[in-house]
Amino acid sequence: MKSIADRIGISTHFLPSTHGEDVFDAIRMVFEAGFKGFEIVPTQDQAQLGFPENFPNVGIDLIDASPQDIDRLADALGVFDWVTVHSPHLDWNLASANHHLRNMTRELYDRCFDLAVRLGALAMTYHAGGETVGYIRSRETIWDLNLQYAAGLMPKAAEAGMPVGYEAGDLPFLKYVADRVNGWGINLDIGHAYMSAGSDAGFFAYIDEFAGRIAEIHHNGVNHYWGRYMEHQPPHMNNMIDFQGTYERLREIGYEGPIVCEIQGHDIEQVIRHCRESKDMIVGIWEGTLKLKERWNIPE
């Protein structure tokens, strides 16, 4: 089993191309910062930050990528001990009421899995599909469309020996799929789960329910203010998540998989600083050398 420090990585999902960086710049910067793992979101069409327009996150266009492009990416990622793959989700929807979009999403997600196999990924994470604005359907209809994709993919994932699962969604939905597709797990995005549950007890129910079925962890802080949430925050801004209890509990259940930081920053350098803060905090809690006095971290 890798040390806890070596199991912490960074996702391209929050690496903005603020200064014109591409995915290869990001790989170099994250590696030079001492991280052993890297998560690739194979798209160039997602963004979070920037004003007056967003800066796209670094990535690769999986639809237009040539075999040579994939080979170059694989070679570059070879500096890391491990990688994971995370499906794009902006404007993609496995449960869309539009069957054309639904089928295109399935095709793209299949390509994501093929990329994960090509890269020898430790895990593959998918975003579940949801409602279509303007078309009312039952919750069960939406759940079953996501279930269909999971059931169709699982034999290939089992053959490849790759942990797979959905992230986001509430506990009943994630349980609905995982209980019906043998081997299907979850990505435990700590921020998403906390916001969905709304309490410590509700969050820890995710860990208790899915112990042994957590394919991957997404780490981020949540700032609760004015009755709303701002997620993907650095740990010194978190005021909701019980990081101490979370990582102690994950250690107790024997979780040995990757922990990928999804934390906002105005540019890649700032994201890396926030992820280093997270890495130091997680390692300290895991190894028993840090006891947080508050829910937020106070870095030394």
C-alpha positions in Angstrom: 0.0 0.0 0.0 1.3 3.5 -0.9 1.9 6.0 1.9 -1.0 8.4 2.4 1.2 11.3 1.0 1.7 9.4 -2.2 -2.0 8.7 -2.6 -2.9 12.4 -2.9 -3.2 14.0 -6.3 -4.7 17.0 -8.2 -7.4 17.1 -10.9 -7.4 19.1 -14.0 -11.0 19.9 -13.2 -9.8 22.9 -11.3 -6.6 23.9 -13.2 -7.5 27.0 -15.2 -5.5 28.1 -18.2 -5.2 31.6 -16.7 -1.9 32.3 -18.3 -2.3 30.2 -21.4 -1.1 26.9 -19.9 -2.0 23.6 -21.5 -2.4 20.2 -19.9 1.4 19.5 -20.4 2.3 22.6 -18.5 -0.1 21.5 -15.7 1.4 18.0 -15.6 4.9 19.5 -15.2 3.8 22.0 -12.5 1.9 19.4 -10.4 4.8 16.9 -10.7 7.4 19.5 -9.7 5.2 20.3 -6.7 5.8 16.8 -5.4 2.4 15.2 -6.1 2.5 11.5 -7.1 -1.0 11.4 -8.7 -3.0 13.2 -11.4 -6.6 13.1 -12.5 -7.4 14.0 -16.1 -10.8 15.3 -17.2 -10.6 14.7 -21.0 -12.2 17.9 -22.2 -11.3 21.5 -23.0 -14.8 22.7 -22.5 -15.2 23.1 -18.8 -14.3 26.1 -16.6 -15.1 27.6 -13.2 -13.1 30.8 -12.8 -12.3 34.0 -14.5 -13.8 37.4 -15.1 -15.4 38.7 -17.3 -15.1 35.4 -19.0 -14.0 32.0 -17.6 -10.6 30.5 -18.3 -11.1 26.9 -19.6 -9.6 24.2 -17.5 -6.6 22.5 -19.1 -7.3 19.1 -20.7 -7.5 17.2 -23.9 -10.4 17.0 -26.4 -11.2 13.3 -26.3 -13.5 13.5 -29.3 -10.9 15.2 -31.6 -7.8 13.6 -30.1 -5.8 11.4 -32.5 -4.1 8.2 -31.3 -0.8 10.2 -31.4 -2.4 12.8 -29.1 -3.4 10.0 -26.6 0.1 8.5 -26.8 1.7 11.9 -26.1 -0.6 12.4 -23.1 0.2 8.9 -21.8 3.9 9.5 -22.1 3.6 12.8 -20.2 1.6 11.3 -17.4 4.2 8.6 -17.0 6.0 10.9 -14.5 3.3 10.1 -12.0 2.9 7.0 -9.9 -0.8 6.9 -10.7 -3.6 8.6 -12.6 -7.4 8.6 -12.6 -9.9 9.6 -15.2 -13.0 11.7 -14.6 -15.7 12.1 -17.2 -16.7 15.5 -18.5 -20.2 16.6 -17.4 -20.9 20.1 -18.5 -23.8 19.9 -21.0 -23.5 16.0 -21.1 -26.3 14.0 -19.5 -26.6 10.2 -19.2 -30.3 10.7 -18.3 -31.2 13.3 -20.8 -34.8 13.3 -22.1 -33.2 13.9 -25.5 -32.2 10.4 -26.5 -29.7 11.7 -29.1 -27.8 13.6 -26.4 -28.2 10.6 -24.0 -26.6 8.3 -26.6 -23.8 10.7 -27.4 -23.1 11.0 -23.7 -22.8 7.2 -23.4 -20.5 7.1 -26.4 -18.2 9.8 -24.9 -18.2 8.1 -21.5 -17.3 4.8 -23.2 -14.3 6.6 -24.7 -13.4 7.9 -21.2 -13.3 4.4 -20.0 -11.1 3.3 -22.9 -8.8 6.2 -22.1 -8.6 5.1 -18.5 -7.6 1.6 -19.6 -5.0 3.0 -22.0 -3.5 5.1 -19.1 -3.7 2.2 -16.6 -5.8 4.4 -14.4 -6.5 3.5 -10.7 -10.1 4.5 -11.0 -12.8 5.9 -13.4 -15.4 8.4 -12.1 -18.6 9.3 -13.8 -21.1 12.1 -13.2 -24.6 10.7 -13.1 -27.2 12.3 -15.4 -30.1 14.4 -14.1 -33.2 16.3 -15.1 -33.8 17.9 -18.4 -35.2 21.4 -17.9 -38.7 21.7 -19.4 -39.3 18.0 -19.4 -40.8 16.5 -16.2 -40.1 12.9 -15.5 -40.1 10.7 -12.4 -37.0 10.3 -10.2 -37.1 6.6 -10.9 -36.9 7.2 -14.7 -33.8 9.3 -14.3 -32.3 6.8 -11.8 -32.9 3.9 -14.2 -31.2 5.6 -17.1 -28.1 6.0 -15.0 -28.5 2.4 -13.8 -28.6 1.2 -17.4 -25.2 2.8 -18.2 -23.6 1.4 -15.1 -24.9 -2.1 -15.8 -23.6 -2.0 -19.4 -20.2 -0.7 -18.4 -19.6 -2.9 -15.4 -18.5 -6.1 -17.2 -15.7 -4.2 -19.0 -14.7 -2.5 -15.8 -14.6 -5.9 -14.0 -12.5 -7.4 -16.8 -10.0 -4.5 -16.6 -10.0 -4.7 -12.8 -10.8 -1.0 -12.6 -12.9 0.6 -9.8 -15.7 2.7 -11.2 -18.6 4.7 -9.8 -20.8 7.7 -9.8 -20.1 10.9 -7.8 -22.6 13.5 -6.8 -26.2 12.5 -6.2 -27.7 11.8 -2.8 -27.2 8.6 -0.8 -30.4 6.9 -1.9 -29.5 7.3 -5.6 -25.9 6.1 -5.2 -27.2 3.2 -3.2 -29.9 2.4 -5.8 -27.3 1.9 -8.5 -24.5 0.3 -6.4 -26.9 -2.2 -4.9 -28.2 -3.3 -8.3 -24.9 -3.5 -10.2 -22.5 -5.8 -8.6 -19.1 -4.2 -8.3 -20.2 -0.7 -9.0 -19.0 1.8 -6.4 -18.9 5.6 -5.8 -16.5 8.5 -5.9 -16.9 9.9 -2.5 -16.7 13.6 -3.2 -16.6 14.9 0.4 -18.0 18.3 -0.5 -20.9 17.0 -2.6 -21.8 14.4 0.0 -21.7 16.9 2.9 -23.9 19.4 1.1 -26.3 16.7 0.1 -26.5 15.3 3.6 -26.5 18.6 5.4 -25.0 17.2 8.6 -22.1 15.2 10.0 -24.3 12.2 10.7 -25.7 12.3 7.2 -22.3 12.5 5.7 -20.8 9.7 7.7 -23.6 7.5 6.5 -22.0 7.6 3.1 -18.8 6.1 4.5 -20.6 3.5 6.5 -22.8 2.5 3.6 -20.0 2.3 1.0 -17.1 1.1 3.0 -15.2 -1.2 0.6 -17.0 0.3 -2.4 -15.3 3.7 -2.6 -13.4 3.9 -5.9 -11.9 7.3 -5.3 -12.1 10.3 -2.9 -12.5 13.9 -4.1 -11.2 16.3 -1.5 -12.4 19.9 -1.1 -13.7 22.3 1.5 -17.1 23.8 1.8 -17.8 27.3 3.1 -21.4 27.6 4.4 -22.6 31.2 4.5 -25.9 33.1 4.1 -27.7 29.8 4.0 -25.8 28.7 0.9 -22.7 26.7 0.1 -19.5 27.4 -1.8 -17.6 24.2 -2.4 -14.2 23.4 -3.8 -12.7 25.7 -1.2 -9.2 25.3 0.4 -9.3 23.8 3.9 -8.5 27.1 5.7 -11.8 28.5 4.3 -13.9 25.4 5.1 -16.4 25.7 7.9 -18.7 22.7 7.3 -16.7 19.5 6.7 -15.3 17.7 9.7 -12.0 16.9 8.1 -10.6 15.3 11.3 -13.5 12.9 11.6 -13.6 12.2 7.9 -10.0 11.1 7.4 -9.9 9.3 10.7 -12.9 7.3 9.7 -11.5 6.6 6.2 -8.4 5.3 7.8 -10.4 3.1 10.2 -12.3 1.4 7.3 -9.0 0.7 5.6 -9.5 2.9 2.5 -6.4 2.5 0.3 -7.4 4.4 -2.9 -6.5 7.7 -4.4 -7.5 11.1 -2.8 -7.8 13.7 -5.5 -7.9 17.4 -4.7 -10.5 19.5 -6.5 -9.8 23.0 -5.1 -10.4 26.4 -6.7 -7.6 28.9 -7.4 -7.2 31.9 -9.7 -4.4 30.1 -11.5 -2.6 26.8 -11.4 0.1 28.0 -9.0 -2.6 29.1 -6.5 -4.4 25.8 -6.9 -1.2 23.9 -6.2 -0.6 26.0 -3.0 -4.1 25.1 -1.8 -3.6 21.5 -2.6 -0.3 21.4 -0.7 -2.2 22.8 2.3 -4.7 20.0 1.9 -2.0 17.4 1.5 -0.2 18.5 4.7 -3.5 18.5 6.6 -4.7 15.0 5.3 -1.3 13.5 6.0 -1.2 15.0 9.5 -4.6 13.7 10.4 -4.0 10.3 8.9 -0.7 9.8 10.7 -2.0 11.2 14.0 0.3 14.2 14.2 -2.4 16.8 13.6 -5.5 17.6 15.6 -7.6 20.3 14.2 -9.0 22.7 16.8 -11.7 24.0 14.3 -13.3 22.6 11.2 -11.0 24.9 9.2 -7.3 24.3 8.9 -4.7 26.8 10.1 -1.6 26.1 8.1 1.7 26.6 9.8 
